[in-house]
Amino acid sequence: MLRTRLAACLCLLVSASLLAAQPAPPRYEVRRLHDPNGTGKFYMGREIAQVMGHLGAGWLDRPEREKEIGRLLSPASERGPEVSRFWRR
């Protein structure tokens, strides 16, 4: 009985150490096919954008942005098909 328990504990320790030794999948990927405005680097499945300079401030501070963000944050049933497609990427 004691031998069986020791063997079971040893098996658990060995399997746990083997699982811990496996490296985690990389979070960053580099893909050849990507958006021409992106960097080609992906983090957790989403492409990293180019760095935006101070000249892009006008684009961030535009009147229609609030409507766009409101639609993105609304429940899925209220979203249009193009917004739902955007979030499924």
Backbone torsions as a table, in degrees:
resi	resn	phi	psi	omega
1	MET	NA	-48.2	179.0
2	LEU	-63.6	-39.0	179.0
3	ARG	-63.2	-39.5	-179.7
4	THR	-65.6	-41.6	178.8
5	ARG	-66.7	-41.0	178.4
6	LEU	-64.2	-40.6	178.6
7	ALA	-64.8	-40.3	178.8
8	ALA	-65.4	-42.8	178.2
9	CYS	-63.4	-41.4	178.8
10	LEU	-63.2	-41.6	177.8
11	CYS	-63.0	-41.6	178.5
12	LEU	-64.4	-41.6	179.2
13	LEU	-65.1	-42.8	-179.6
14	VAL	-65.3	-45.2	-179.1
15	SER	-66.6	-37.6	178.5
16	ALA	-65.7	-39.6	179.5
17	SER	-69.4	-33.7	177.1
18	LEU	-68.5	-38.9	178.2
19	LEU	-67.3	-39.0	-179.3
20	ALA	-70.6	-25.8	-177.4
21	ALA	-77.9	-16.9	-179.4
22	GLN	-73.6	132.0	-179.3
23	PRO	-71.9	148.5	177.9
24	ALA	-71.4	148.4	178.1
25	PRO	-63.7	146.3	-178.2
26	PRO	-66.8	141.6	179.6
27	ARG	-84.8	-26.9	179.5
28	TYR	-99.7	139.3	176.1
29	GLU	-130.1	154.5	171.5
30	VAL	-119.6	124.3	-178.9
31	ARG	-118.3	142.6	178.1
32	ARG	-73.1	-39.8	179.1
33	LEU	-92.2	113.9	-179.4
34	HIS	-154.3	172.2	178.0
35	ASP	-63.4	134.9	-179.8
36	PRO	-63.1	-20.7	178.0
37	ASN	-89.2	-4.3	-179.9
38	GLY	-95.0	-175.1	-178.3
39	THR	-97.1	-14.3	-175.4
40	GLY	88.2	-5.9	176.7
41	LYS	-100.1	138.5	-177.8
42	PHE	-122.4	137.6	176.9
43	TYR	-119.3	117.4	-180.0
44	MET	51.8	40.9	174.7
45	GLY	89.4	-6.0	-179.3
46	ARG	-115.8	138.1	-176.3
47	GLU	-73.8	140.6	177.5
48	ILE	-82.6	130.4	-177.8
49	ALA	-80.9	164.4	173.3
50	GLN	-67.1	157.4	176.7
51	VAL	-72.4	134.7	-179.7
52	MET	-101.8	131.8	178.9
53	GLY	-86.2	-172.8	-178.0
54	HIS	-66.4	-20.4	179.8
55	LEU	-71.3	-14.7	178.3
56	GLY	-86.5	-0.1	-178.3
57	ALA	-60.9	-35.1	179.2
58	GLY	-63.2	-35.1	178.6
59	TRP	-68.7	-36.8	179.4
60	LEU	-71.0	-33.7	-174.4
61	ASP	-105.0	56.6	-178.9
62	ARG	-108.6	152.4	-175.6
63	PRO	-63.0	-38.3	-176.1
64	GLU	-76.2	-6.7	-178.8
65	ARG	-63.1	-39.0	-179.5
66	GLU	-62.0	-39.1	177.6
67	LYS	-65.6	-42.3	-179.4
68	GLU	-63.8	-45.1	-179.7
69	ILE	-67.5	-39.0	177.2
70	GLY	-59.8	-39.3	178.6
71	ARG	-68.1	-37.8	-179.7
72	LEU	-68.3	-32.9	-177.4
73	LEU	-89.8	-7.0	-179.6
74	SER	-74.0	162.1	178.3
75	PRO	-58.2	151.8	-175.2
76	ALA	-58.5	-31.2	-179.2
77	SER	-66.2	-25.5	-178.5
78	GLU	-91.7	-13.0	-177.3
79	ARG	-73.7	147.4	174.7
80	GLY	-76.4	167.7	-178.8
81	PRO	-62.9	-32.7	-178.8
82	GLU	-70.3	-32.7	178.6
83	VAL	-73.5	-41.0	178.5
84	SER	-62.2	-39.9	179.2
85	ARG	-63.9	-38.1	179.5
86	PHE	-60.3	-43.3	-176.1
87	TRP	-78.2	-14.7	179.7
88	ARG	-82.2	-8.4	-176.1
89	ARG	-61.2	NA	NA
